[in-house]
Amino acid sequence: MPESKIEIVSTNRKARHEYFIEDRYEAGIALKGTEIKSVRDHRVSLKEGYVVVRGGELWLMDVHIAPYQQAGIWTHNPKRPRKLLMHRREIDRIERDVNQKGYTIVPLKMYIVNDYAKVEIGIARGKRKYDKRAAIAKRDANRRVQRELKEFKRRGYQEY
């Protein structure tokens, strides 16, 4: 079996700050002709994106895929809704989870696997303001500790 080549196109760092990610899924994306060319050029923004369930199907909304420069007049609408391709069982499970209070579906990252564009979506629950502050404080403390360890090693002291 050949190795699958994964190329990360875009990540949604804002989603990890704004939400607790409960579950993750991989979905294919139904793209038009020039959209895949822009995706391969890494001209994608997931920042304002979200996923809705409509008619038993998942739709990727407000994800910006920049128009392809060489397309001329045959380019695409950058923020058009795009259908996500998943198995029926997975869609039903996601719909059931999202119907609970306070949950939403957000795109986490977009990548290319063996010439196919995929998106990782997550079932997410919103963070409160104090959760965000705690995460920032923890991140800063970890940075400080790493900086001190680096300085400690640089001076030639032995680790215990």
N, C-alpha and C positions, 0 to 999 in steps of 0.2 A: 504494500500500500504506500503510495507516494506521500511525502511530507506536504502538509498544507501550508502555504505561505500566507501569513497574516500581515497586512499593512494597515496600521491605525491611521485613519483619515482625520478624525476630530473627536475630542472628548468634551464632556459637559461638566466642567469643574464646579460650576455654580450649583448644579443639582446635588452634588455631594455635600455642599455647604448648607443648602436650604432644606434638605430632606434626609430622613433615615431611610435607607434602601433596605426593604424587607426581602425582596425576591428579585431574581434577574432572569431574563429570557433573551434568546437570540431570534431575530426575525429577519427575513429577507425584505427587500424594498422593491416595489414596482416603479422603475424609473423610465423616463422617456429618453430618446436618443442622445441629446446633448447633455443631459443631467449626469450620466455616468462619466462623461469626459471631464466635467467639472469636479466630480467626486474624486476621480483619479488625480486631479491637479490639487487636491486638498483645499478646495474652495467651498467649504461647508461650515456653517455655524449652527450648533445645537442649542445655543444659549436660551432662547425663548421657546424652544420646542416642547411639545407635549403630545400625548397620544389619547385619542378618544375611541370609544367603542360605538359604532353606528351600524345597525342592521346586521349584527353578528360578525362584523369585520373591524379590524383595527386600522385606524388612520393616523398617520404622522402629520401633525399640524405645526405651522409656523417655524419649520426648519428651513433656513435659508441656504439654498444651493445656488451659487452665483451663476449668472448666464455665461455660457461658453463663448469666449471671445471670437473664435473663427466661425461661429454658426451663422452670422449675418442676421437675416430676418427670420430664420427658422429656429430661433432660440425658445426657451421655456420661461414660464412664470417662476421667479425664484422662490416664492413662498406658497406654492400650490400644495393642496393636501395630497399625500402620497400613501397608497395602500401598503400595509405591511402583510407579509406572507407568513402564515403560521398554520399549524395543525388545528383543527376544530377543537380538540380536547384542550389544548393550551389556551385558545381564545376564551373558551367557556370558563376555565379556571381563573383566568385573569379578570374576566367580567365579574365573576362571583366575588373575587377578592376586592375589586375596586368599588363594588356597591356598598362595602362597609364604610362607615363614616370616617372621613379624614384621609382617605387614600386616593392617590392619583397615579398615573403612569407617566414616567418621564424617560426620554432617551438619554442614555449614559455615554455611549460612544458609537461611532460609526467606523467601520473598517471594511477592508476588501479581503475576501478569502477565496483563493483560486478563481479570480476574475469576477466574483459575485459580490455586490455591495450588501453588507449586513449591518444591522443596527442592534445594539444591546439596549433593551428597555428594562426598566426597573419598576416594581410596585413600591411606591414611596409614601411615607407619612411625614407631614410637615414638621419641621423643628420649631420650637418656640425660641424666643429671643435669648433666654438664659441658656438653652442648649447650645446655641451658636457661640455665645460668649465662652462657655466652658470648653468647647472644641478649640477655639482660638487660643485660650490660655494653655491648654494641654499641648498644642502644637508649638507654642512659644517656649514652654518649659522643655520639651524634647529637643528643640533647636539649641537652647542654652546648654543642656547636658552634653549634646554632641560636640558643641564648640569647646567646652571645657575638656572633654576626653581627648579631642584632637590636640589641644594645647598641652595636655598632660603627656601624651605620647611624643609630641614634638620635642619636649625637653629631655626625653630619654629615660623617663621613669618606667619601671616595669609594672605590668598589670598584675593584679593579685587574683 
